[in-house]
Amino acid sequence: MSSLQPALIERFSELVRGGARILLTGPQDADGDSLGASLALARVLRNHWSVDVDVAGLASPAYSWLPDTDLLIPDDKVEAVYEMVVVMDGDRHRLAPAVAKAFEAAGTKAIVDHHRTTQAAGYDLALIDSESPAT
């Protein structure tokens, strides 16, 4: 399991406490793992802090029963500037073009993943647990 440096945890906490605008996203054509993880983290963030959270991804109708799907915005409609972009379950190289642009412009780039091939390089905050069966 990836260890988080205290300074990075503090930076994440500052953004969340400060009411940051956060984009949670996954690879293009998100599956249940990335979408479910994104929606779950969005719920936690919104229930405990005053943050503005969007979730990029056009979910398959198969996932429409999931709570908080009203937070979903289509990948190609991502236009905002975010203080933080968190990639859930998949590396940044698999992001849709508009989402990749938002990722590059973000002040803090983070990843939460479980794939053995994902590397922490290129992220300010990386939680990668390759022993976990899902994000």
Secondary structure as the mmCIF struct_conf table of DSSP 4:
data_model
#
loop_
_struct_conf.conf_type_id
_struct_conf.id
_struct_conf.beg_label_comp_id
_struct_conf.beg_label_asym_id
_struct_conf.beg_label_seq_id
_struct_conf.end_label_comp_id
_struct_conf.end_label_asym_id
_struct_conf.end_label_seq_id
HELX_LH_PP_P HELX_LH_PP_P1 SER A 2 GLN A 5
HELX_RH_AL_P HELX_RH_AL_P1 PRO A 6 ARG A 17
TURN_TY1_P TURN_TY1_P1 GLY A 18 GLY A 19
STRN STRN1 ARG A 21 THR A 25
BEND BEND1 PRO A 27 ASP A 29
HELX_RH_AL_P HELX_RH_AL_P2 GLY A 32 HIS A 48
BEND BEND2 TRP A 49 TRP A 49
STRN STRN2 ASP A 52 ALA A 56
HELX_RH_3T_P HELX_RH_3T_P1 PRO A 61 TYR A 63
TURN_TY1_P TURN_TY1_P2 SER A 64 TRP A 65
BEND BEND3 LEU A 66 LEU A 66
TURN_TY1_P TURN_TY1_P3 PRO A 67 ASP A 68
HELX_RH_3T_P HELX_RH_3T_P2 THR A 69 LEU A 71
STRN STRN3 LEU A 72 ILE A 73
HELX_RH_3T_P HELX_RH_3T_P3 ASP A 75 LYS A 77
BEND BEND4 GLU A 83 GLU A 83
STRN STRN4 MET A 84 MET A 88
BEND BEND5 ASP A 89 GLY A 90
HELX_RH_3T_P HELX_RH_3T_P4 ARG A 92 ARG A 94
BEND BEND6 LEU A 95 LEU A 95
HELX_RH_AL_P HELX_RH_AL_P3 PRO A 97 ALA A 105
BEND BEND7 GLY A 107 GLY A 107
STRN STRN5 THR A 108 ASP A 113
TURN_TY1_P TURN_TY1_P4 ARG A 116 THR A 117
BEND BEND8 ALA A 120 ALA A 120
TURN_TY1_P TURN_TY1_P5 ALA A 121 GLY A 122
BEND BEND9 ASP A 124 ASP A 124
STRN STRN6 LEU A 125 ILE A 128
TURN_TY1_P TURN_TY1_P6 SER A 130 GLU A 131
BEND BEND10 SER A 132 PRO A 133
#
